[in-house]
Amino acid sequence: MIHTLLVRWPRTEGGLVVADERTDGVPAGIDASVAHPARVYDVWLGGKDNYAADREAAELAVAANPDILLAVRANRAFLGRAVHHLAADVGIDQFLDIGTGIPASGNTHEVAQRAVPASRVVYVDNDPVVLAHARALLSSTPEGATGYLDADLRDVGTILEQAAETLDLTRPVALMLVAVLQYIADADDPYGIVTRLLEALPSGSHLVISHPASDIGAEQVAESMRRYNERAPQQEQATPRTHADVARFFDGLEMLEPGVVQLPTWRPGPGVDTDRQLPMWCGVARKP
């Protein structure tokens, strides 16, 4: 079994994460007084790896837009369908999952390695709580490999340099940007970030995106985002975008059917409610 731990903090021993604990039980490096996207998302999924500030932000956002709870589960299901399709049907066996969040059922490497046991996956997140769970993410089939990088999506150079220790960037890679680009403000050039990531990947690579919509249930989405943003640090505040805005991330790529659509309608499986409107856009495309 190959385990690659790509970290700068905290220290590691024997390839395993060693979390230095403060006396209050909060791991060092975490500001529990403000909300963080990974931990807020964990609240919405019913997880336990969160703090009071995260729960407050999550609950206030849901009070403004109850569909959030359905959307996060639909988003998780979309990730699973997209990864399975790329691994089982397209033959992609390398995944770069940025903004992975706290581990939950159906992680990218679990889905990919069920279809292609030799799949190699690198996870990237900037929340120390996610880092503390890196050992769970680093489980792998004997044939495959998983790695974890503590980095911000904006730090494209570091991500690519470190990911290359686990992934062969001369072969096709699935770039997973699932529910993460909303945390990149327009001033930080989210389109440029995606372009730079894709430029480093070869033909045959795929881009997977999901993103909160500003043109579905617009008033509710705006209010829920406002409530979240009031409790999050500036660099982690969220910006919903329109269908056209999200489609622009795929410019120059070959869209897979059915294009940029709402979460439940992307290649739904049996039992998926495709009639319910949920405020998130998603899509998958191939780099020619």
PyMOL commands that set and color helices and strands:
alter all, ss='L'
color gray80, all
select helices_A, chain A and resi 37-44+52-64+67-90+108-115+128-132+134-137+156-163+181-183+186-188+190-199+218-229+234-236+243-248+263-265
alter helices_A, ss='H'
color red, helices_A
select strands_A, chain A and resi 2-6+12-13+16-17+94-98+120-125+145-150+174-178+206-212+254-255+261-262+280-286
alter strands_A, ss='S'
color yellow, strands_A
deselect
rebuild
show_as cartoon
